[in-house]
């Protein structure tokens, strides 16, 4: 089963006067990259929260946000006198130096500066931590559900594209005889245009050697094998995103080799169609966990 690295989840919990809202979203990334915005009150548990996320999500660029709304009245906040005094002294000196007139609402502006208002915090109780932990796990679970849903969509998309490449590959044998005969005829005509005598037996030997170099049966066989392997990997392996990327590279290698050996305009058209399908696969496989 495929999972996308793109997802979103949220959950809410409550403890005493606090409503705890947790949001988490993820995008594709080669490694696990967690960006966390956590209230100061919960900073002591940041490592544990990161561990919960990393263990479940494994890979991706993850944004993690905890928002806490308190039902206590605003009066519970206290002015940090030393901080606001320091801000005032610095701004007053700067205004005098630069001859900037003080705004009429300067006090309100000072109150909006960082750390001017402080709320008396108590150490986190074990019960509160359990609620934060459970809410985080619920948000992660919602994100995983989203990833699975997106993964199902990607699997259907890949199946269609792999089937299309296989269909195009089945068109190739139709041009094999025509392609080889065309190569032989062009070589013969080239020699005849030189008006020189040549050893027919030696020519046939060299022609056979040259035709073998242009044979694409091995490429066709390997390409079919890679297509089958891509399908099997999607259906049976856990989080196969990186492996599917490697298989896509191998598919591209066989298609490119077939194109370089084609020497036939109609066959080249099918090669181009296969490349187009593969490019769409490569673009989306980056989103697979």
N, C-alpha and C positions, 0 to 999 in steps of 0.2 A: 504494500500500500504506500502510495506516495503522499508526502506532506509538502506543502508549499512553505517557504520561509516567510511569506507575507501573512500577517495575521493581526488581530486585535481582540483584546479581551478586557473586561472590567468587572469589578465586584465591589460591594459595599458591606461594611460592618459597623458595629456601634459598641462603644464602651463608655459607660457613665455619661458624661456630658459631650463626648466626642462622636462625630460621625466620620467614619474612615472610608474614603473612596480610593480605590486602587485601579489604575489604568495601565495597560501594557500593550505595546505594539511592536511588531518586528518586520524587518525588511531583509533582503538577501545580503549575505556577507560570507566570505570564505571562513571566517572564524567566529567565535562568540564574542560579541562586543556589546557590553551593557552600559547604558547611560542612565543613571539613577538620579531622580530628584526626590529627596526624602526630607521631611521635617526634622529639625534638630533633635526633637524629642526621641526620634527613632534611629538616630545615627549609630548608636551602639550596636544595632542589629543589622546594619547594612551588609556586612559580610555574609550573615546567615540568609538574608533575603536574596542576595546575588547567587548564593549556592542553590537555593530552591529553584530559581529561574534557570540557571545553567544546567542543572541536572535534568530538567524536564525538556528544555528547548534545544539543547545541544549546540545549535549553530544559528547565527543570524545577528543582525544589528538590532538591538533591543532597546527601546525607550521605556523606562519604568517610572511611574509617577504616583506618589502618595499625596492625597489632599485630605487635610483634617479640618472639619468645621466644628467649632465649639458652640454650645448653646449658652455659655456663660456670657453675661453682659460685658460690654466693651470696657467697663470700669475696672475689670480685672487686669487690664494692661496698665503698666506703670511707665512714666517717663524716665528715661535714663539720663539723669541730669548732667553727668560728666560728659557724655557723648554729645548732647545737644549744645552744651556750652562750648565744647571744642569746635563743633561745626560753625557755631555763631562767630567765634573769634576769627577763624580762618576766612570765612566769607566776608566778614566786615573788613578785615585787612585787605582782602583782594578788591572789594568794592571801592575802598578809599584809594588804593593804588591806581586802579584803572578808571577811577571817577565814574563808577556805575551807580546810578541812583537805586536805593533800596526799594523793592516792590512793596506795595501796601499789604500783601498777604504773605510777607516773609516768614511769619511764624508757622503758618500752615505748611509752607514749603519745607521748613526744617523738620516738621513732624513726619514728613514722607521719606526722609532720608534713612538709609539702613541703620538698624540697631538703636534708633531713637526710642522706639517703644519696645518694652520688654514685658513678657508675661512670666510670672513665677511658675516654673515647671517643677514637677515632682518626678522622681525616678520612675521608670516604666514598671508597672506591676506585671507579674507573671501572667495574670489573666488577660491583661491588655495585649501582651506579646502574642499569646495564643490566638487572640482574635485577629491581630495583624497578620500572623502567619497563615491562618486559615483563609483569610480574605485574599491574601496573595496567591495561595494555591488555587482558589476558585477563579481568580482572574487569569492565571496561567492556563487552567483547564479550559476556560472559554476561548483563549487564544489557540490552544491546540485543536479544539473543535473547528475553529475557523480555518486553521492550516490544513486539516484533513479535508474539509469541504473544497478548499482551493486545490488541494492535491488531486482529488478525484477529477476535477475539471482539467487539470494538467495531464492526467493519465489518459483521458479521452482524447485530448488534443494530440498527444504524442502517438497514440495508437493510430489515429487517422493519418498522421504524417508519415509514420513508418510504413503503413499499408500503401500509401501513395508512392513512396520510393520503391517498394516491392513491385507495384503495378508497372511503374516505369521500367524497372529492371527487366520485367518479363517481355518488354517490347524489343529489347536489345537483340536477341537471337534472330529476329526477322531480317536483320541487316547484315548478318555475319557473312554469308556467301557473297552477297553483292559487294560488300566492303573488300573482301579478300580478292575477288576477281578484279575489282577496280584497281587495286594496288598492283596486281600482276600486269594488267593491261598497260598501266601507265609506265611501268618499268620497261616492258617490251617496246612500247612505242618510243620511249626515250632512247633505247639502244639503236633501234632501227633508224631513227632520225640522224644518227651519227654516221650512217653509211659505212660502218666498219663491220668486218667479219668478227664473230664471237663464237666461243665454244658453247653450244646449246646445253650440253650436259652440265658444264660448270655453272652456267647461268641458272639452271634449275636448282642446283645445289645451293647456290647463293640465295636464290629466291626463297627456298624452303627455310633457310636460316633466318632471312629477313622477316618472313611471315610469322615465324615462331616468336620473334621479338615483339611483334604486334598482336600476338594472341592475348585475348582478355578473359579466357575461361577461368583462370585462377582468380582474377579480380572479381568476376561475377560470383564465384563460389564463396570467396571470403566475404563479399558484401552481403550475401544472403545469410551467411553465418552471423555476421554482426547485427543484422536486423533481428534475427531470431533471439540473439543474446540480449539485445536491448529490451525486447518484449519480456523475456524471462526475468531480467533484472528488475524491471518495473513491478512485476507481479509477486516476486518472492523475497526480495532483499529489503532489509530495514534501512530507511533513509539513504537511498542509493544515488543521491544527487551528483556527488563527485564521480562516481563510477560511470553514471550515464554520460557525464561530460567526456570521460576518456573514450567510451564506446563511440560517441558522436565523432570524435577526432578520427578514430579508425574508419568509420563509415566514410568520412570525407576523404581520407587518404585513398581508399579504393575507387571512389567516384572520380577523383582527380586523375588517377592513373588511367582509368578507362577513357577519360576525356583526352588525355595526351596521346593515347594510342589509337583513338577512333579513326582518324583519317576518313571521315564520312559525315557529311553535313546533317543528314537525318538523325544519325546516331548521336551527334553532338547536341541536337535539340533535346533528346531525352536525358542526356547528361546534365544539361542546364536545368531541366525541370527537377531532377533529383537534387541538384545543388540548392535550388530554391527551397525545396521542402526541408532540406537539412539545415539551412540557415535559420529557418523559423524554429526548428528544434533546438539549435544551439542557443538562440536568444532566450527561450523559455526555460531551458534546463538549468540556467543560472539561478532560477527561483526555487529549485527543488532541494529539499533538505537532504 
